[in-house]
Amino acid sequence: MSVPSYDPASYYTATINDDRPRPALTESLTADVCVIGAGFTGISAALHLAEQGFSVVVVEQKRIGWGASGRNGGQLHSGQRRDQHWLEAHVGKDQAHVLWDMAEEAKALVKDRIARHAIDCDWADGLIHAVHKKAWLAAEQREAEELARDYGYDAITLLDRDELAAAIGTDVYFGGYRDAGAGHLHPLNFVLGMAKAAEDAGARIFEATRVTDIGSGQPVVVKTEKGEVRAANVVLAANGYLEGLEPATEARVLPINNYILATEPLGDRDPIPGDDAVADSRWVVHYWRMSPDRRLIFGGGETYSRRCPADVSGFVRRHMAKIYPQFANVRIDHAWGGTLAITASRMPYFRRTRPGLYVACGFSGHGVAIANLAGRLIGEAVAGDATRFDMFAKLPMMPFPGGKWLRTPIQALAMTWFALRDRL
Ligand SMILES: Cc1cc2nc3c(=O)[nH]c(=O)nc-3n(C[C@H](O)[C@H](O)[C@H](O)COP(=O)(O)OP(=O)(O)OC[C@H]3O[C@@H](n4cnc5c(N)ncnc54)[C@H](O)[C@@H]3O)c2cc1C
């Protein structure tokens, strides 16, 4: 079988460390755990479980990191996708503290794995949050101060408008803060580095191996196009690419597309004097950072159907030019999109939907940290302690309205409304 390519090509595929293909599965295997999907969630679970001595088989329909994990903005954020105010109001103060601590653990896990497995993935400390509405500035900065007071998080420095403009090379924002505990990385090289560590610990990874059915018996029989895996435990880590594999999950998790470009190296036009990543306060977030060779890697714009814009480069360029008008005509060397999954509440979806089947997805743009933690929590649950997995699994998770056929158009309307609010 020919090896699928990393399609679409991106800045990340152009700077990949390890393009070694893994074989496709063409036989029947037995394992303690079968992992479906080789992104952060699946590979993190495989690494954790293999390190604990479980036999693990990972099956990936394309290549390791082919999905969102190998295409994203690489930004490692603090906290959950919802802020602490929202969490305190919805799950209570105690749970909000536990969720904050777990998000801190997620960041530490990523940094620890980079260090422990010597993963060459351009890690850099620092993420700046830029506020795009004057009326929001005081509240956003107050929240940052509350993190220090109520959660003991002292990595944040407030930035006024001038300080922010000096740090990010544009004066279109009203102020913000720098989070020294967050940062950014090359996501494809990170997931590939974790995959190698998982293999070193004994996991077996198969690429070009699409799962066509997940059985409901025990052991669970996972059918692939040319083989099968029999396992007591199955980890479904397909996120935005589920496509009919698990209808109960698909009702609550919606795929959306997000887009990124990488400019030519900017040399002395580089707008960011430091190495910080930047994300703004829009609902449809603009996010960016510089690559080691000083290209601007800029993400902005979403679409809600399976179809991508015909001209991804032009689509993202329009967003970039609002922040950096001086780069409106800069050469763009790479532009690509990817599919992530969101939930109605924007908190992740963790469930055991039937005996032996663990599902984690819907990280809603926070997966660099939380999908990696999800792998660890699934690993703990498989090993017999589901306490922390269940903390997430107990979060209420509304299905998207509209059923199978109408939920995408209804959600597209809702998202368009939020995007419009960003502009007003
Ligand atoms: C453009 C973009 C920018 C983003 N930026 C950020 C960011 O800066 N910070 C952040 O925290 N998050 C960001 N995200 C979100 C983040 O990338 C995801 O939350 C995270 O990668 C999810 O990881 P995952 O392993 O769950 O899913 P994925 O990485 O999507 O992996 C799922 C895998 O399952 C495989 N699969 C699916 N179906 C099957 C099947 N039937 N058989 C076998 N394999 C199958 C797919 O091929 C895929 O490789 C971004 C996402 C996108 C698309």
The ligand as an SDF file (V2000), in Angstrom:
LIG
                    3D

 53 58  0  0  0  0  0  0  0  0999 V2000
   -5.7180   25.2780   12.1030 C   0  0  0  0  0  0  0  0  0  0  0  0
   -5.8000   24.8560   13.5640 C   0  0  0  0  0  0  0  0  0  0  0  0
   -5.1660   25.6270   14.5290 C   0  0  0  0  0  0  0  0  0  0  0  0
   -5.2250   25.2510   15.8710 C   0  0  0  0  0  0  0  0  0  0  0  0
   -4.4720   25.9420   16.7840 N   0  0  0  0  0  0  0  0  0  0  0  0
   -4.3960   25.5120   18.0600 C   0  0  0  0  0  0  0  0  0  0  0  0
   -3.5110   26.1300   18.9750 C   0  0  0  0  0  0  0  0  0  0  0  0
   -2.7430   27.0200   18.6180 O   0  0  0  0  0  0  0  0  0  0  0  0
   -3.5390   25.7010   20.2690 N   0  0  0  0  0  0  0  0  0  0  0  0
   -4.3380   24.6640   20.6790 C   0  0  0  0  0  0  0  0  0  0  0  0
   -4.3140   24.3360   21.8660 O   0  0  0  0  0  0  0  0  0  0  0  0
   -5.1440   24.0260   19.8110 N   0  0  0  0  0  0  0  0  0  0  0  0
   -5.1800   24.3990   18.5130 C   0  0  0  0  0  0  0  0  0  0  0  0
   -5.9530   23.7210   17.6180 N   0  0  0  0  0  0  0  0  0  0  0  0
   -6.7090   22.5500   18.0890 C   0  0  0  0  0  0  0  0  0  0  0  0
   -5.8040   21.3150   18.2660 C   0  0  0  0  0  0  0  0  0  0  0  0
   -5.0250   21.1530   17.1080 O   0  0  0  0  0  0  0  0  0  0  0  0
   -6.6670   20.0700   18.5140 C   0  0  0  0  0  0  0  0  0  0  0  0
   -7.4840   20.2990   19.6510 O   0  0  0  0  0  0  0  0  0  0  0  0
   -5.8360   18.8230   18.7760 C   0  0  0  0  0  0  0  0  0  0  0  0
   -4.8310   18.6650   17.8160 O   0  0  0  0  0  0  0  0  0  0  0  0
   -6.7340   17.5960   18.7950 C   0  0  0  0  0  0  0  0  0  0  0  0
   -5.9360   16.4470   18.8370 O   0  0  0  0  0  0  0  0  0  0  0  0
   -6.5830   15.0280   18.5770 P   0  0  0  0  0  0  0  0  0  0  0  0
   -5.5070   14.0210   18.6930 O   0  0  0  0  0  0  0  0  0  0  0  0
   -7.7620   14.8520   19.4670 O   0  0  0  0  0  0  0  0  0  0  0  0
   -7.1580   15.1010   17.0810 O   0  0  0  0  0  0  0  0  0  0  0  0
   -6.3990   15.0510   15.6680 P   0  0  0  0  0  0  0  0  0  0  0  0
   -5.0330   15.5790   15.7500 O   0  0  0  0  0  0  0  0  0  0  0  0
   -7.3120   15.6470   14.6680 O   0  0  0  0  0  0  0  0  0  0  0  0
   -6.2280   13.5070   15.4020 O   0  0  0  0  0  0  0  0  0  0  0  0
   -7.2880   12.6680   15.0310 C   0  0  0  0  0  0  0  0  0  0  0  0
   -6.6940   11.5670   14.1560 C   0  0  0  0  0  0  0  0  0  0  0  0
   -7.6580   10.5220   14.0070 O   0  0  0  0  0  0  0  0  0  0  0  0
   -7.4740    9.9820   12.7320 C   0  0  0  0  0  0  0  0  0  0  0  0
   -8.6870    9.2540   12.3570 N   0  0  0  0  0  0  0  0  0  0  0  0
   -9.9340    9.7490   12.1910 C   0  0  0  0  0  0  0  0  0  0  0  0
  -10.7950    8.7950   11.8030 N   0  0  0  0  0  0  0  0  0  0  0  0
  -10.0740    7.6510   11.7340 C   0  0  0  0  0  0  0  0  0  0  0  0
  -10.3990    6.3030   11.3600 C   0  0  0  0  0  0  0  0  0  0  0  0
  -11.6370    5.9490   10.9740 N   0  0  0  0  0  0  0  0  0  0  0  0
   -9.4210    5.3660   11.3980 N   0  0  0  0  0  0  0  0  0  0  0  0
   -8.1500    5.6980   11.7690 C   0  0  0  0  0  0  0  0  0  0  0  0
   -7.7890    6.9650   12.0960 N   0  0  0  0  0  0  0  0  0  0  0  0
   -8.7420    7.9110   12.0930 C   0  0  0  0  0  0  0  0  0  0  0  0
   -7.2240   11.2000   11.8520 C   0  0  0  0  0  0  0  0  0  0  0  0
   -6.6110   10.8660   10.6230 O   0  0  0  0  0  0  0  0  0  0  0  0
   -6.3540   12.0630   12.7530 C   0  0  0  0  0  0  0  0  0  0  0  0
   -4.9660   11.9010   12.5100 O   0  0  0  0  0  0  0  0  0  0  0  0
   -5.9540   24.0870   16.2720 C   0  0  0  0  0  0  0  0  0  0  0  0
   -6.5940   23.3140   15.3000 C   0  0  0  0  0  0  0  0  0  0  0  0
   -6.5150   23.6860   13.9540 C   0  0  0  0  0  0  0  0  0  0  0  0
   -7.1920   22.8280   12.9150 C   0  0  0  0  0  0  0  0  0  0  0  0
  1  2  1  0
  2  3  1  0
  2 52  2  0
  3  4  2  0
  4  5  1  0
  4 50  1  0
  5  6  2  0
  6  7  1  0
  6 13  1  0
  7  8  2  0
  7  9  1  0
  9 10  1  0
 10 11  2  0
 10 12  1  0
 12 13  2  0
 13 14  1  0
 14 15  1  0
 14 50  1  0
 15 16  1  0
 16 17  1  0
 16 18  1  0
 18 19  1  0
 18 20  1  0
 20 21  1  0
 20 22  1  0
 22 23  1  0
 23 24  1  0
 24 25  2  0
 24 26  1  0
 24 27  1  0
 27 28  1  0
 28 29  2  0
 28 30  1  0
 28 31  1  0
 31 32  1  0
 32 33  1  0
 33 34  1  0
 33 48  1  0
 34 35  1  0
 35 36  1  0
 35 46  1  0
 36 37  1  0
 36 45  1  0
 37 38  2  0
 38 39  1  0
 39 40  1  0
 39 45  2  0
 40 41  1  0
 40 42  2  0
 42 43  1  0
 43 44  2  0
 44 45  1  0
 46 47  1  0
 46 48  1  0
 48 49  1  0
 50 51  2  0
 51 52  1  0
 52 53  1  0
M  END
$$$$
